[in-house]
Amino acid sequence: MVLGTILALYVEPATRWVAQRAELRRERAALEQLERENRRLRARAAELRRGTAVEREARALGMVRVGERPYFVLKGERSPR
């Protein structure tokens, strides 16, 4: 009976310990993911601080500078000459 009581006293802390270890693994994995995302975003911010990157992306969206004349090239079938 005494042994049963002692074992019963250790069951709840042991299950809590196992649960905490599993939660620790999940939280560490989440932290690693956030650190990777943070590094990616910092690199992206550093890239955008350079003026050429911003201009390149703006031009990819079809933007032009003030005073420039935009030209559009339409793809399609050629007419016979």
N, C-alpha and C positions, 0 to 999 in steps of 0.2 A: 504494500500500500504506500509506503514511504517512497519507494523507487518510482511508482506510478505518479505520485504527486510531483516529485522532482522532474521527471520527464515532461509532465504537463506544463511545468513552469518554463521549460526550455523550448517548447514547441512554438509558441507565439513569437518570441524574439528571433528564433531561427527562420521562421517564415517571413518575418519583416525584413531580416537581413538579406534573404534571397530576393525579395521584391525590390529592395533598395539597389542591389547589385544590377538587376535587370534595368531599372530606371536609370541608373548611372550610365550603363552602356548606351541606352537610347539618347540620353542627354549629350553624351560625348559625341555621338554620331551627328546629332543636330548641330552641335558647336562646330564640328569640322566642316559641315556643309555651309554654315554661315561664314566661317573664316574663308572658305574658297570663294564664296560669293562676294565677300568684302574685298578680297584681293582683285577679283575680276573688275569690280566697280571702281576701285582705286586706279587700276591700269586704264580703264576707259576714261575716267576723269582726267588723268594725266595726258592721255591722247587728245582729248577735246580742248585742253588748255593750249595746245599748239594751234595756231591760226589756220594752218593748211588743212587740218582734219575737219574743222567746222565748215570751211569753204567747200571741201570735197563732198561732204555729206549734203550740204545745201544744194549743190549743183546736181547731185544724184536725185534730189527731190524735184528738180526742174526749176530751181530758183536762179535768178540772174541778178547781177549788180545793177545799181541805178545807172542809167545811161547806156547799158548794153542792150543790144537788139537780139531777142530770142529767135531762134530758127527751129522749126520742127521738121523732121524728116519722116515722111509717111512711108511705111512699107506696104507693098502691095504688088499687084500685077502691073507690068509695064505696058504702056500702050504701043501698038505697032507703029513704026515710022514709015 
